[in-house]
Amino acid sequence: MTSFDFITLDVPDVAAAERFYLSAFDLGDRLRFRQSDAPTSGFRGYTLSLTVAQPANAVAYLDAALAAGGTSLKPAAKSFWGFGGVVRAPDGAIWKVACSSKKDTGAGVREYEQMVLLLGASDVAASKEFYVSHRLEVGKSFGKKYVEFETSPIKLALYGRRALAKDAGVPMEGSGSHRLTIGGDAGPMTDPDGFAWETSVLAG
């Protein structure tokens, strides 16, 4: 199984980003920051997701993110698939917190079951072929619409760019830097949509 250990976000102010993410999500060494003012506009082509056990946990994360300075893109609500909401961090990264359950079994706590990076691919089949050629194993695949790879501890998935933007509640148009780098043992490499991997060791 491919190791996908951390994500590096390029942000204009590292100290401010560290404060926001500690208050909102507290993901420890799964999230890193690098100062950058690389030009970017609109949708950056990805979303980050936290899957949780119950709606109250999703609300706990989303409320904390909003209190720390995030912006709501989709308020927490029930849907046919479960419950969730979407926020944009002050640095521009889009985060979704969701669960398949529609009922609470206890008080809300900020605990997540899985962290997922969803890449909006211009051609899901071509990106899938690229990653398979770099020895990533496919866990789930739904034609040319969605692909999930066997990566750990962070899950990597591909979704069509238009569909991903719609799910996030934003227009699909965007250009410039993704302001995101994937850290794991599959790189260094850059996929067909310009998402870069770096090979590094988690800080001790």
C-alpha positions in Angstrom: 0.0 0.0 0.0 1.3 3.5 -0.9 2.1 5.7 2.0 0.4 9.1 1.9 1.6 10.7 5.1 0.9 14.4 4.9 -0.2 17.4 2.9 1.7 20.6 2.5 -0.4 23.7 1.9 1.2 26.8 0.5 -0.1 29.8 2.5 0.6 33.5 2.6 1.1 33.5 6.3 2.4 30.3 8.0 1.8 31.5 11.6 -1.8 32.4 10.8 -2.5 29.1 9.0 -1.1 27.2 12.0 -3.4 29.1 14.3 -6.5 28.5 12.2 -5.9 24.8 11.6 -5.1 24.1 15.2 -8.3 25.7 16.3 -10.4 24.3 13.5 -9.2 20.7 12.9 -6.0 19.9 14.9 -4.7 17.4 12.5 -1.1 17.3 13.9 1.6 16.2 11.5 -0.8 15.3 8.7 -0.8 18.9 7.7 2.2 21.1 6.9 2.6 24.7 5.7 4.9 26.5 3.5 5.0 30.3 2.8 4.1 31.1 -0.8 2.4 33.9 -2.7 2.2 31.8 -5.9 -0.6 33.2 -8.2 -3.9 31.3 -7.9 -7.5 32.1 -8.6 -10.8 30.4 -8.3 -11.2 26.7 -7.7 -7.8 25.1 -7.0 -9.0 21.7 -8.2 -9.1 19.8 -5.0 -11.0 19.4 -1.7 -9.9 18.0 1.6 -12.4 15.9 3.6 -12.8 14.5 7.0 -15.2 11.7 7.4 -16.7 11.4 10.9 -19.0 9.0 12.8 -22.0 11.2 13.5 -23.6 14.6 12.5 -22.7 16.1 15.9 -19.0 15.5 15.2 -19.3 17.2 11.8 -21.0 20.2 13.4 -18.2 20.4 16.0 -15.6 20.6 13.3 -17.5 23.0 11.1 -18.4 25.3 14.0 -14.8 25.4 15.1 -13.6 26.2 11.6 -16.1 29.1 11.3 -15.2 30.4 14.7 -11.5 30.4 13.7 -12.2 32.5 10.6 -13.4 30.0 7.9 -16.1 30.8 5.5 -19.2 28.6 5.0 -19.7 27.3 1.4 -22.4 24.7 2.3 -24.0 24.9 5.7 -24.2 21.6 7.7 -27.3 19.7 6.6 -28.8 16.3 5.9 -28.8 14.9 2.4 -29.8 11.6 0.8 -26.3 10.3 1.4 -25.9 11.4 5.0 -24.9 14.7 6.7 -22.2 17.3 6.1 -21.0 20.8 5.3 -18.2 22.6 3.5 -16.0 25.5 4.6 -13.2 27.5 3.0 -10.2 28.1 5.2 -8.7 31.6 5.3 -5.8 30.4 3.0 -8.3 29.3 0.4 -8.3 25.5 0.9 -11.8 23.9 0.8 -12.7 21.4 3.5 -15.7 19.1 3.7 -16.7 17.3 6.9 -19.3 14.6 6.5 -20.7 11.3 7.7 -23.0 8.6 6.3 -25.1 8.6 9.4 -28.0 11.0 9.9 -28.5 10.4 13.6 -26.3 11.2 16.6 -25.3 8.6 19.2 -23.6 10.9 21.6 -22.2 14.4 22.2 -20.3 16.0 19.4 -16.5 15.7 19.5 -13.8 16.6 17.1 -12.7 13.1 16.1 -12.4 11.9 12.5 -12.3 8.5 11.0 -10.6 9.2 7.7 -8.8 12.2 6.0 -9.3 12.2 2.3 -7.7 14.3 -0.5 -10.0 14.5 -3.5 -8.3 15.6 -6.7 -10.5 17.1 -9.5 -9.2 15.4 -12.6 -9.8 16.8 -16.1 -9.7 13.2 -17.3 -10.3 10.7 -14.5 -9.3 7.7 -16.6 -6.0 9.3 -17.7 -5.2 10.3 -14.1 -6.1 6.8 -12.9 -3.7 5.3 -15.5 -1.0 7.7 -14.4 -1.3 6.7 -10.8 -1.5 3.0 -11.5 1.7 3.3 -13.6 3.3 4.7 -10.4 2.3 1.6 -8.5 -0.8 3.0 -6.6 -3.4 0.3 -6.2 -7.0 1.0 -7.0 -9.4 0.3 -4.1 -12.7 1.5 -5.7 -13.5 2.6 -9.3 -16.7 3.8 -10.8 -15.9 4.1 -14.5 -14.6 7.5 -15.5 -16.4 9.3 -12.6 -14.5 8.3 -9.4 -11.4 6.4 -8.4 -10.2 5.7 -4.9 -6.7 4.4 -4.2 -5.3 2.2 -1.5 -3.3 4.8 0.4 -2.7 5.2 4.1 -3.0 7.0 6.5 -4.6 9.7 4.2 -6.9 8.5 1.4 -6.4 9.7 -2.2 -9.3 9.8 -4.6 -10.0 11.2 -8.1 -13.3 12.9 -9.1 -14.2 14.8 -12.2 -13.3 18.5 -11.8 -16.8 19.8 -12.6 -18.4 17.3 -10.2 -16.0 18.1 -7.4 -16.5 21.8 -7.7 -20.3 21.3 -7.6 -19.9 19.1 -4.5 -17.9 21.9 -2.8 -20.4 24.5 -3.8 -18.0 26.6 -6.0 -17.6 27.4 -9.7 -15.3 25.0 -11.5 -13.2 27.7 -13.1 -9.8 28.3 -11.6 -6.1 28.8 -12.7 -2.6 29.1 -11.3 -1.0 27.2 -8.5 -2.8 24.4 -6.6 -0.9 25.5 -3.5 -0.8 21.9 -2.4 1.9 19.2 -2.3 1.3 15.6 -1.5 3.9 13.9 0.8 4.4 10.2 0.6 6.6 7.4 -0.8 5.2 7.5 -4.4 7.1 10.6 -5.4 8.6 12.8 -6.5 6.2 13.2 -9.5 3.6 15.4 -10.9 0.2 14.0 -12.2 -1.6 15.1 -15.4 -3.4 17.9 -13.6 -0.3 19.4 -12.1 -0.6 17.9 -8.5 2.9 17.4 -7.2 4.2 14.7 -4.9 7.3 15.0 -2.7 9.1 12.2 -0.9 9.8 13.1 2.7 9.8 11.7 6.2 7.3 12.7 8.8 8.8 14.9 11.5 9.5 12.8 14.6 
